[in-house]
Amino acid sequence: MSNLSDTPVPAEGTTTAENTPTTTATPAPASPANGPSKPEVTVGASLPANADPDLTDMKPAAATANLGDKCKVRTKYQDQLPMLVSWSKRFQQYHGTYYQLAFTNTTIAGNPKYFLFVADDHLDKFRALCTPDGEWSTFEVTANFQYGQADKTGKNRFLVLHSPELAYINQHRFIRASWKKWGTMAASMLNLLPGAPKSQIDALMDNVGMFGDPLHKF
């Protein structure tokens, strides 16, 4: 199998000679991967009671994570919020399950918090990267992680841990999945004006996954 991260990757949906993604990526069913539409919710209102409260307390940050930074997550929330991320490759739709976490960077001044997505088949690997410390688990940002960000300055950088071969996935796919499932992440990542109506964000989210940059590697 070719290593997709080592070869140039075109925009999603274009035809290449590459093999399909690893078994981490499951072909999506004919029906929409995210299921039937959900009722109207306010931002963050659909987070369940067992969600990390930090997920609703994210503030825009000029820098959130760099290679070598020390970060921490609350241990008990590592496997609480599964969600489906969908994407396309060679006109084939795929999806995978990811857990959405909130990490706190203890290296950067101000200890910014932001989002971390861990693929379900990499959850044990993530736990192996962590050192338990009371209610927290600490880890170092290494080249095992990929990331997305709001702009080239690194603003609102979120982390992703999954197969290196999936680096071609459009970073906005994670933003869209987070918004559709939990009502989180969209406003800070897309620089929306405060108070933007949910209907406007929904319309944007319906198309945002088709454009933008792929995930980045450290």
C-alpha positions in Angstrom: 0.0 0.0 0.0 1.3 3.4 -0.9 1.9 5.9 1.9 -0.6 8.7 1.1 1.2 11.1 3.3 4.4 10.8 1.2 2.8 11.7 -2.1 1.1 14.9 -3.4 -2.6 14.7 -2.7 -5.1 16.6 -4.9 -8.3 18.1 -3.8 -10.9 15.7 -2.4 -12.9 14.0 -5.1 -10.2 14.0 -7.8 -9.0 10.8 -9.4 -5.5 9.6 -8.6 -3.6 6.3 -9.1 -3.2 6.0 -5.3 -4.8 3.1 -3.4 -7.7 3.7 -1.2 -7.2 4.7 2.5 -6.5 2.2 5.2 -9.2 0.2 6.9 -9.5 3.0 9.3 -11.6 4.7 6.6 -14.9 2.9 6.1 -16.9 3.3 2.9 -19.9 5.3 3.8 -23.4 3.9 3.4 -25.7 5.3 0.7 -27.6 7.4 3.2 -25.9 10.5 4.7 -23.2 9.5 7.1 -24.4 11.8 9.8 -27.9 10.4 9.7 -31.2 12.4 9.7 -31.2 16.1 10.4 -31.2 17.1 14.0 -33.5 19.7 15.6 -32.4 23.3 16.0 -29.9 23.7 18.9 -27.9 26.6 20.2 -24.1 26.5 20.0 -22.9 23.7 22.3 -26.4 22.9 23.5 -26.2 19.3 22.2 -23.2 18.3 24.2 -24.2 15.5 26.6 -23.9 15.7 30.4 -20.8 13.5 30.3 -18.9 15.9 28.0 -15.7 17.7 29.1 -16.9 21.2 30.2 -13.8 22.7 28.5 -15.4 21.9 25.1 -17.8 24.8 25.7 -15.1 27.1 27.0 -12.9 27.6 24.0 -11.5 31.0 23.3 -9.7 32.1 20.1 -5.9 31.8 20.5 -3.1 33.0 18.4 -1.2 29.8 19.1 -2.6 26.6 20.6 -0.1 23.8 19.9 3.4 23.4 18.6 5.8 20.5 18.1 7.2 19.6 21.5 4.6 21.4 23.6 3.3 19.7 26.8 -0.4 19.4 26.9 -3.0 17.7 29.1 -6.5 16.2 28.8 -9.0 15.1 31.5 -8.6 11.4 31.6 -12.2 10.4 32.2 -13.4 12.2 29.0 -11.0 10.5 26.6 -13.7 8.2 25.2 -16.9 10.0 25.9 -17.7 11.9 22.7 -17.6 9.7 19.6 -18.6 11.3 16.3 -18.5 10.4 12.6 -16.2 12.3 10.3 -16.9 11.8 6.6 -14.8 12.6 3.5 -14.3 11.6 -0.1 -11.4 10.0 -2.0 -11.5 9.3 -5.7 -15.2 10.0 -5.8 -15.8 7.4 -3.1 -17.3 8.5 0.3 -15.6 7.3 3.5 -16.2 7.9 7.2 -14.5 7.1 10.4 -15.3 7.4 14.1 -13.3 10.0 16.1 -13.4 11.0 19.8 -13.5 14.8 20.4 -11.5 16.0 23.4 -10.4 19.3 24.8 -6.6 19.7 25.4 -4.9 22.4 27.5 -1.4 23.5 26.5 0.7 23.9 29.6 3.7 25.2 27.6 2.3 28.3 26.0 1.6 31.4 28.1 -2.0 31.6 29.1 -2.5 27.8 28.8 -4.8 27.9 25.8 -7.4 25.2 25.3 -8.6 23.7 22.0 -9.9 20.6 20.3 -8.3 17.2 19.8 -9.7 14.4 17.7 -8.5 10.8 18.2 -9.6 8.1 15.8 -11.2 5.1 17.5 -8.5 2.7 16.4 -5.8 5.1 17.8 -7.4 5.6 21.2 -5.1 3.0 22.8 -2.1 4.6 21.1 -3.1 8.0 22.5 -3.4 6.6 26.0 0.1 5.1 25.5 1.4 8.6 24.7 -0.1 10.0 27.9 1.2 10.0 31.5 -1.7 9.9 34.1 -1.5 12.6 36.7 -4.5 12.6 38.9 -7.6 13.7 37.0 -5.4 14.7 34.0 -3.3 12.8 31.5 -0.3 14.7 30.0 1.2 14.2 26.6 3.7 15.8 24.3 2.8 17.1 20.8 4.9 14.9 18.5 5.0 14.1 14.8 2.4 11.4 15.5 -0.2 14.2 15.4 -1.6 16.2 12.5 -3.4 19.5 12.7 -5.8 21.9 11.2 -5.9 25.7 11.9 -7.9 28.8 11.2 -5.1 30.5 9.2 -1.4 30.2 8.3 -0.4 31.9 11.6 -1.5 28.8 13.5 -4.6 30.5 15.1 -7.0 28.0 16.7 -4.9 25.0 15.8 -6.6 21.7 16.6 -4.9 18.3 16.8 -5.8 15.0 15.1 -4.4 11.6 15.9 -5.1 8.9 13.3 -3.4 7.0 10.5 -0.7 9.0 8.8 -2.2 8.0 5.5 -5.2 10.1 6.1 -3.4 13.4 6.0 -5.2 14.3 2.8 -8.5 14.8 4.6 -9.8 18.3 4.4 -9.4 19.9 7.8 -12.9 21.4 7.5 -14.4 18.0 7.6 -13.6 17.9 11.4 -15.2 21.4 11.9 -18.3 20.3 10.0 -18.6 17.0 11.9 -18.2 18.8 15.3 -20.8 21.4 14.4 -23.3 18.9 13.1 -23.0 16.6 16.1 -22.4 18.9 19.0 -22.9 22.5 17.9 -19.3 23.3 18.6 -16.1 24.6 16.9 -17.6 26.4 13.8 -17.7 30.0 15.1 -14.1 30.1 16.3 -12.6 28.3 13.3 -14.4 30.2 10.6 -14.1 33.7 12.1 -17.9 34.2 12.2 -19.3 37.3 13.7 -20.6 37.0 17.3 -24.3 36.1 17.3 -24.3 34.6 13.8 -27.6 32.7 13.5 -27.5 28.9 13.5 -29.2 28.8 10.1 -26.4 30.7 8.6 -23.8 28.4 10.1 -25.7 25.4 9.0 -25.8 26.6 5.4 -22.0 27.2 5.6 -21.3 23.8 7.1 -23.2 22.0 4.3 -20.5 23.1 1.9 -17.4 23.8 3.9 -16.0 20.3 3.8 -15.5 20.4 0.1 -13.0 23.3 0.2 -9.9 24.4 2.1 -6.6 22.9 3.1 -5.8 19.2 4.0 -4.6 18.5 7.4 -1.0 19.5 8.1 1.9 17.5 9.5 4.4 18.7 12.1 
